[in-house]
Amino acid sequence: MMSPPRHIAVIMDGNGRWAAERGLARHEGHQRGADAVRRIVRAARELALPTLTLYAFSAQNWARPRAEVVQLMRLLRRFALDERSELMARGIRVVTIGDARRLPRFVRAPLLALEAATATNEKMTLCLALSYGGREAIASAARGLATDVAAGRLRPAEVTEAQLELRLDTRGLPPLDLMIRTSGEQRLSNFLLWEAAYAELYFTPVLWPDFGRATLEAALADYAQRQRRFGMTGEQVVARRARG
């Protein structure tokens, strides 16, 4: 049985469908989705998971109707303000990845304050992907490498995977072990593309507003039964594990 994952990422999908199935407006689905965020953060902390990354708002989500974007931004602001005391009490550090410059000031300011307030917490890291895109993140890292090569700080031969990873938003976080996607969709949707190269993928038909501790535990149980080979044979993995 594998060790528990150090870093889990979740593509939180299905708010709109959850609302549509119940004859409700989309904003009701997003509100219930925000409730699910609170549940899953608490569950992750109770299960002693070191790092949880949530795909809260993608770079492509800016193309949604303006009213929906505004409502999502308001929910983000409310989370940053209302959850601060609980995050502090539970020892959870909050970090963000993505292009925060695109976030409206009424969201960006409380998020920055939350990051600063929780910076020394050590029990768990909650990473919020906001205005984030995997391709965009890789392109930004590549631009950083190109700039360093052009300035003579790095030789072309020194451009390695490790050097690129140092320029990704996720530097400093543990390697991604498990990615979960809700609502039955089976694609990455431009999320943590580099980081997901060897992550285990888990797809559940549960819509995000219905996601809770039991669903998370089911994903962890499935993960525990898998064998991560990283290009090796199963026999090699077993032999390495036996050697300690």
C-alpha positions in Angstrom: 0.0 0.0 0.0 1.3 3.4 -0.9 2.1 6.2 1.5 -0.6 8.9 1.7 -0.3 11.6 -0.9 1.6 14.8 0.1 -0.1 17.0 -2.5 -3.7 16.6 -3.8 -5.3 18.9 -6.4 -8.9 19.1 -7.2 -10.7 20.3 -10.3 -14.0 21.5 -8.7 -16.5 20.9 -11.5 -20.3 20.6 -11.6 -21.7 23.7 -9.8 -23.9 24.7 -12.8 -25.1 21.2 -13.5 -26.0 20.7 -9.8 -28.1 23.9 -9.9 -29.7 23.0 -13.3 -30.7 19.5 -12.0 -32.6 21.2 -9.2 -34.2 24.0 -11.3 -32.0 26.6 -9.5 -30.0 29.5 -10.9 -26.3 29.0 -11.5 -25.3 31.3 -8.7 -27.0 28.9 -6.3 -24.7 26.1 -7.5 -21.7 28.3 -7.0 -22.8 29.2 -3.5 -23.2 25.5 -2.7 -19.8 24.9 -4.3 -18.3 27.5 -1.9 -19.8 25.4 1.0 -18.1 22.3 -0.4 -14.7 24.2 -0.4 -15.1 24.8 3.3 -16.0 21.1 3.9 -13.1 19.8 1.9 -10.5 22.1 3.5 -11.6 21.0 7.0 -11.6 17.3 5.9 -8.1 17.6 4.4 -6.8 19.1 7.6 -8.5 16.5 9.7 -6.9 13.8 7.5 -3.5 15.4 7.9 -3.0 16.0 4.2 0.0 18.3 3.8 -1.0 20.2 0.7 -4.3 20.8 -1.1 -4.6 22.8 -4.3 -8.0 23.9 -5.6 -8.7 25.0 -9.1 -10.9 28.0 -8.0 -10.9 30.1 -11.2 -9.1 29.4 -14.5 -7.5 31.8 -16.9 -10.3 30.8 -19.3 -13.1 31.5 -16.9 -12.8 35.2 -17.6 -14.7 34.5 -20.8 -17.8 33.5 -18.8 -20.8 36.0 -18.6 -19.8 39.1 -16.6 -22.5 38.6 -14.0 -21.2 35.1 -13.2 -17.6 36.2 -13.0 -18.6 39.0 -10.6 -20.4 36.5 -8.4 -17.4 34.2 -8.3 -15.2 37.0 -7.4 -17.6 37.9 -4.5 -17.4 34.4 -3.3 -13.6 34.5 -3.3 -13.7 37.7 -1.3 -16.1 36.2 1.2 -13.9 33.2 1.6 -10.8 35.3 2.2 -12.6 37.4 4.8 -14.9 34.8 6.5 -12.5 31.9 6.7 -9.5 33.7 8.1 -10.1 32.9 11.7 -10.7 29.2 11.1 -7.7 28.9 8.8 -5.6 30.5 11.5 -7.0 28.2 14.2 -6.3 25.1 12.1 -2.8 26.2 11.3 -3.4 26.3 7.5 -1.2 28.4 5.3 -2.8 29.9 2.2 -0.9 30.6 -1.0 -2.1 31.4 -4.5 -0.9 30.6 -8.0 -2.0 32.2 -11.3 -2.1 35.7 -12.6 -3.4 37.6 -9.6 -3.0 40.9 -11.4 -6.2 40.2 -13.3 -8.2 39.8 -10.1 -10.2 42.9 -9.1 -8.8 44.9 -6.2 -11.7 44.0 -3.9 -10.7 40.4 -4.2 -6.9 40.8 -4.5 -6.5 42.9 -1.3 -8.2 40.5 1.1 -6.4 37.5 -0.5 -3.0 39.2 0.0 -3.9 39.9 3.6 -4.9 36.3 4.1 -1.7 35.0 2.6 0.3 37.3 4.9 -1.7 36.4 8.0 -1.3 32.7 7.4 2.3 32.7 6.1 3.8 31.1 9.2 1.2 28.4 9.6 2.7 24.9 9.2 -0.1 22.3 9.7 -1.3 22.4 6.0 -0.9 24.4 2.9 -4.0 25.4 0.9 -3.1 26.6 -2.6 -5.8 28.5 -4.5 -5.4 28.5 -8.3 -6.8 31.8 -9.4 -6.8 33.2 -12.9 -4.6 30.1 -13.5 -3.8 28.2 -16.6 -1.3 25.3 -17.0 -0.1 26.4 -20.5 0.2 30.0 -19.4 2.3 28.9 -16.4 4.7 26.9 -18.5 4.9 29.8 -21.0 5.7 32.2 -18.2 8.4 29.9 -16.9 9.9 29.5 -20.4 10.0 33.3 -20.8 11.9 33.5 -17.5 14.4 31.0 -18.8 14.8 32.8 -22.1 15.4 36.1 -20.3 18.1 34.5 -18.1 19.8 33.0 -21.2 19.6 36.3 -23.1 21.1 38.1 -20.1 24.0 35.6 -19.8 22.8 34.3 -16.4 22.2 30.9 -17.8 23.7 28.9 -20.6 21.4 27.1 -23.1 22.9 23.8 -21.9 21.8 24.6 -18.4 18.1 24.8 -19.4 16.8 21.7 -17.6 13.5 20.5 -16.2 14.7 21.5 -12.8 15.4 25.1 -13.9 12.0 25.4 -15.5 10.3 24.0 -12.3 12.1 26.7 -10.3 10.2 29.3 -12.3 6.7 27.7 -12.0 4.1 29.1 -9.6 4.1 25.8 -7.8 7.8 25.9 -6.8 8.1 25.2 -3.1 5.0 22.9 -3.1 5.4 19.1 -2.9 5.2 17.2 -6.1 1.6 16.5 -7.2 0.6 13.0 -6.2 -3.1 12.9 -6.8 -5.5 15.0 -9.0 -9.2 14.6 -8.5 -11.9 15.8 -10.9 -15.5 15.9 -10.0 -18.8 15.7 -12.1 -17.7 12.8 -14.3 -15.6 14.9 -16.8 -12.3 13.2 -17.6 -9.9 15.9 -18.7 -7.3 18.2 -17.1 -8.8 21.5 -18.5 -5.4 23.2 -18.5 -4.7 22.6 -14.8 -1.2 21.9 -13.5 -0.2 20.3 -16.8 3.5 20.2 -15.9 2.9 19.0 -12.4 0.4 16.3 -13.4 3.0 14.4 -15.6 3.2 11.5 -13.1 0.3 12.3 -10.8 -2.4 9.7 -10.3 -5.8 10.8 -11.7 -9.1 10.1 -10.0 -12.5 10.9 -11.7 -15.7 10.9 -9.8 -19.3 11.5 -11.0 -20.1 13.4 -7.8 -20.9 17.0 -8.6 -18.7 19.5 -6.7 -21.5 20.9 -4.4 -22.1 17.3 -3.2 -18.4 16.6 -2.6 -17.5 15.9 1.0 -15.2 13.9 3.3 -16.6 10.5 2.2 -15.8 11.3 -1.4 -12.3 12.5 -0.5 -11.7 9.3 1.5 -12.9 7.2 -1.5 -10.3 8.9 -3.7 -7.6 8.4 -1.1 -8.5 4.7 -0.7 -8.3 4.2 -4.5 -5.0 6.0 -4.5 -3.6 3.8 -1.8 -4.2 0.7 -4.0 -2.3 2.0 -6.9 1.4 1.4 -7.8 3.3 4.4 -9.0 6.1 3.2 -11.3 7.6 6.4 -12.8 8.8 4.5 -15.8 10.1 1.4 -13.9 8.6 -2.0 -13.9 6.3 -3.2 -11.1 9.0 -5.6 -10.0 11.5 -2.8 -9.6 9.1 -0.8 -7.6 8.4 -3.7 -5.2 12.2 -4.4 -4.9 12.9 -0.8 -4.1 10.2 -0.7 -1.5 11.5 -3.8 0.1 15.0 -2.2 0.4 13.4 0.7 2.2 
